[in-house]
Amino acid sequence: MREYTRAMTSKQQKQTSAVSKVTRKGQVTIPSFFRRKYNIQEGTKVEMIEEGSRLILEPVPDLNDLIGIDKGKYDPSTLKRMLDRSRKKWR
């Protein structure tokens, strides 16, 4: 039998698992401590991944949140050279 950790109030203890009940419509409630930790809000898309006998739920990042993530990593002339090389390769 599996042992599940209950929600902890102490900052030293970390929540690693929780149990939710599936509704008639197939819906599952994600506990608030996980929603806060992974910034899952109403409308956030989640991906369900099957690994063996496990079902993994991962939040899908909003592409708008990734805007500017590479800012300063490349200069425009380097990107243009990389793009030109790639285009020549495929022609």
C-alpha positions in Angstrom: 0.0 0.0 0.0 1.3 3.5 -0.9 1.8 6.1 1.7 0.7 9.6 0.7 2.0 12.8 2.3 -0.6 15.2 3.5 -0.3 19.0 2.9 2.4 20.4 5.1 2.3 23.8 6.8 6.0 23.8 7.7 8.4 25.3 5.2 11.0 22.6 5.9 8.7 19.8 4.6 7.9 19.5 0.9 4.7 18.2 -0.6 5.5 15.5 -3.1 2.2 13.7 -3.7 -1.5 14.1 -3.2 -4.7 12.1 -3.9 -7.6 13.5 -6.0 -10.9 11.9 -7.0 -11.9 11.7 -10.6 -15.4 13.1 -11.3 -18.1 11.6 -13.5 -16.9 14.0 -16.3 -13.3 12.7 -15.9 -12.1 15.9 -14.2 -9.4 15.9 -11.5 -8.7 18.8 -9.1 -5.0 19.7 -8.9 -4.2 20.7 -5.3 -3.5 24.4 -4.7 0.1 23.8 -3.5 0.9 22.2 -6.9 -1.0 24.9 -8.8 1.0 27.6 -7.0 4.3 25.8 -7.4 3.9 25.2 -11.1 2.0 28.4 -11.8 -1.1 26.5 -13.1 -4.0 28.9 -13.4 -7.4 28.7 -15.0 -6.9 28.3 -18.7 -3.4 26.8 -18.4 -2.9 23.9 -20.8 -1.4 20.7 -19.4 0.1 17.7 -21.2 -0.6 14.2 -20.1 2.3 11.8 -20.7 2.0 8.0 -20.2 5.3 6.4 -18.9 4.9 2.7 -18.3 2.1 2.5 -15.7 2.3 6.1 -14.7 0.4 9.2 -15.9 2.5 12.4 -15.7 0.8 15.8 -15.9 3.0 18.7 -17.1 2.0 22.3 -17.6 2.5 23.5 -21.2 4.3 26.9 -21.2 2.5 29.7 -22.9 4.6 30.8 -25.9 4.0 34.5 -24.9 5.9 33.8 -21.7 9.0 32.7 -23.7 9.2 36.0 -25.7 12.7 37.5 -25.2 14.1 34.4 -23.5 17.2 34.5 -25.9 17.6 38.3 -25.7 21.3 39.1 -26.0 22.3 35.6 -26.7 22.8 36.1 -30.4 23.5 39.2 -32.5 21.4 39.7 -35.7 24.3 39.3 -38.1 25.2 35.9 -36.5 21.6 34.7 -36.9 21.5 35.9 -40.5 24.7 33.9 -41.3 23.3 30.8 -39.6 20.0 31.1 -41.5 21.8 31.7 -44.8 23.9 28.6 -44.3 20.9 26.5 -43.4 19.1 27.7 -46.5 22.0 26.9 -48.8 22.2 23.4 -47.3 18.5 22.7 -48.2 18.6 24.1 -51.7 
